[in-house]
Amino acid sequence: MNSFSEQCLDMARSMLSHNLDAINADGTVTPIAGESPRADEPGHVAFALGEYYRATGETTLKGYDLIDLTARCVTAQAFTEPAGENGLAYAALGLLSFGPSKERNPVWERLVEETRERLDKLLLTRSDYDNYWQAFNIAKAVCRFSFGLSKKDETSRLIERMVERIEQTSSAGFFDDAEKGIGGHFNLYGVMTLVFARSALQLHANSALRERKLPTLRTYAEKYIKMMPDLVRADGLGWAYGRAAGAYGQMHCITLILQGLRDGWIADDQKNKYFDILRRLFYYFFQTYLDQEHGFLDIRDEERTAYASHTTRMANFDAARYLCQWARLSNTVKMPDSVKVEAPRTTGRFVIYDKSNRKEQGLFLYRDAESGLQVQIPLVSSGTDCTADNLPFPHCPGVFDWPNNVYLPVMIPELTFGNNVTIPAFYGTKCVTGLGLKNSFYFRYEQPELVNTNEEIVKGLGSVKVQWTFTGSKISAEFAYTVKNQVTLDKFRMALVIGAPHSKYRVGSSPALGAAGHRCSVLKDDFHGNWAETEVVTADPKYKTNYGKLHFIQTFHRDHPLVMRPGQVYRLAVSFDPDLTVADA
């Protein structure tokens, strides 16, 4: 599919052309107005320029000397204080992209001796990580050995250490981006880690080692690849929950699938299905995040936002890097010009991330073939900051939206007991899914001990049982609470948010809410709540999503105390029958 490859390279050239002038003489990067620079940006730039060189063989662009720019960025990253292993890892792979050994590497030749010595020292220094930063150690080891700065190759040991940690924290072999909290921070960074580690291996000077370690990576990458048919929405929306989704939720998934196709990790009889998934993922990325008039990536504006720590500059250089990788990989896998599209089926499945006596976590995926409704319900840790992005409600941008980077109990009850603000999130036990009445799908879990928003188990307070039921496009949820001793509930609330598709960046076929909204009904309410006056947040810059603007927040609440007694079950049952339409209706 040469046209796809050429399209990717054209987009990469355009993105780089719009951002090369932001690279300063000292290799640092000037942020766009209203944003602050990141310490690892020079490394991201170096890797993007390296991938552009690998894809095109060109050393100049728009009058800029790419060799010189890369050398400046590598130098800036090397002398960044304090030294960041993330930026250094990107810079190391950028350096390797220009040649597998320092004797034949034009960027290395441009570096002064002081920079070379500092790189030698920094590439040797490494901390022990059990989160996604372990992938950066792998990249540093690949560069150090390939450049002959060390006779001992640590790459194999570091990959084995990474997968040991995966096995320790996930019974199902998924990547836990370990952070503070209850444990089990399963998110998009698992895909990113495997993609980055695979890219590092591809640049290793020892091809025999690469071939030996590929089966190890395959074991874990395949688990994410097999999620994609049920994860990716009909309009092409990819990974939609957790931090750093949005544009990266498209880019990481596209790269993983292309790497899987290149490495033979996808069976021949499945390739058509994945070619179609790729087409949809890319189209959504192209329509939703690319300013097609000017040719750069636009992740923040008046209507939407992105993960708080991601800058627009970094996203543009990362996108250019990925586009160059896609151009190369698509030529390797011989993507067809057209594929036969399978008719969607109504499905519901729970992907188990981890199952132990202490906790169970995973992702429930549901799709209704007739209406096109497709949701993702994550039951995972939120890590250090509890935001709505990770909470266990049906994530479906355009229909069931949530504020990005902001905490709000969207579609789930929040019960406050003194200083403990509890929500039925982060973990469960007895997680089960199956078929119910009238061809419905259900997803159930329990919390034998309530957990607060700091992800601390509140022992002896109470428990909750949760059931989500999906019948076509109709959704119902029931939350059944019991307390162990008499206790006063100080406050209760549940929020619904209503947004709109982006006025410019959107796919016309994306699902959206019609005029009738969610059509929410409270079927059972033992908390005796009521609907507060609808809050209009259109003008509030805090309430945005990765995809469009939020306009209204509807809160069902009880703002005065309720004495809860043991032996009594307190139920909240709600149903939703969303008025489904499409963005360009």
Secondary structure by P-SEA (a helix, b strand, c coil): caaaaaaaaaaaaaaaaaccccccccccccccccbbbbcaaaaaaaaaaaaaaaaccccccccccaaaaaaaaaaaaaacccccaaaaaaaaaaaaccccccccccccccccaaaaaaaaaaaabbbbbcccaaaaaaaaaaaaaaaccccccaaaaaaaaaaaaaaacccccccccccccccccccaaaaaaaaaaaaaaaacccaaaaaaaaaaaaacaaaaaaaccccccccccccccccccaaaaaaaaaaaaaaaaaaccccccaaaaaaaaaaaaaaaaaaccccccccccccccccccccccccaaaaaaaaaaaaaaaaaaaaaaccccbbbbcccccccccccccccccbbbbbbbbbbccccbbbbbbbccccccccccccccccccccccccccccccccbbbbbccccccccccccccccccccccbbbbbbbbccccccccccccccccbbbbbbbbcccbbbbbbbbbbcccccccccbbbbbbbbccccccccccbbbccccccccccccccccccccccccccccccccccccccbbbbbcccbbbbbbccbbbbbbbbbbcccccccc
